[in-house]
Amino acid sequence: MPSNSAQFGTDGGSCPCVTGQPKSYTESDYAKQRADLIDANGSVKESTYYGAGSIKEHTATFALDCSGAITSPTLGVSGVSEISISTSNGDWPQVTVKWYTGLPQCQSGCTYAVTVPTVQGKRTAQALGLTSTGDIQSSSWTATCQLNLLLDGDGEPAAYAFSGGTITASLEAVGGSVSASGDMVITSNSSSETNTAYATVSATGEEVLEGTPVS
């Protein structure tokens, strides 16, 4: 998976699977856990925070224009845990990626290969996992997995694993019907109509990703 040459953020992060500079970027310490000492009255007398180590969570959002490109990531590789795409009529496609740096050396669990839907850098709603015979108004597509940490006796991260890889998709269209492609399964499908508005259809879908065990 190629990395961008562009660096951003105080930690010098770069997005592993989208080219260009992001329209927004956040970098934060991974959330610590808290241990409380409870007194006789049930109040917290003392607290200790532990378990973050040097792990940082990065989130970058890009507006995809005609020069942009998305590389299909493997979730769990290079710390990538999520890639999300949304489109709507009148707006550029938005691509958000979440990844972690500073993870421990030891990795277990699985990685999840993902094929990103074809996205054009145009201000128009596009089919992403779900498609419709009607006029698509908006859509979204998200591939995600969960980070799990093993803490040592001092509460510091000693190993990590990614699990639970899934893809979710949603679509809203005027008229027509909705169908899923590939291994995507439609989990909800509804339509609405009023005397003063066009009939709309909304649907969501889900796909469970098959993981590859980390060797």
Number of C-alpha atoms within 10 A of each C-alpha: 11 12 15 15 11 13 14 16 13 9 12 9 22 21 27 22 19 25 20 17 18 19 13 11 18 13 19 14 15 17 14 14 11 10 11 12 11 12 10 7 7 8 10 12 11 10 11 10 12 16 20 19 18 13 18 18 19 23 19 23 21 21 20 26 15 10 9 15 16 16 15 16 23 20 25 30 18 18 20 26 25 22 27 19 23 24 28 20 15 12 16 20 24 18 23 21 23 21 24 22 17 14 20 17 9 11 18 16 17 21 24 24 18 19 11 18 14 12 21 18 18 18 15 16 25 26 23 24 29 26 21 21 12 15 17 25 20 21 26 24 24 21 27 24 22 16 17 15 19 15 16 11 7 9 15 17 22 18 16 18 22 26 21 16 23 19 21 22 26 24 28 27 24 20 19 14 18 21 16 19 12 8 13 18 18 20 13 11 16 12 15 12 12 8 6 6 9 12 14 20 23 22 23 24 22 22 18 14 19 14 19 12 13 13 7
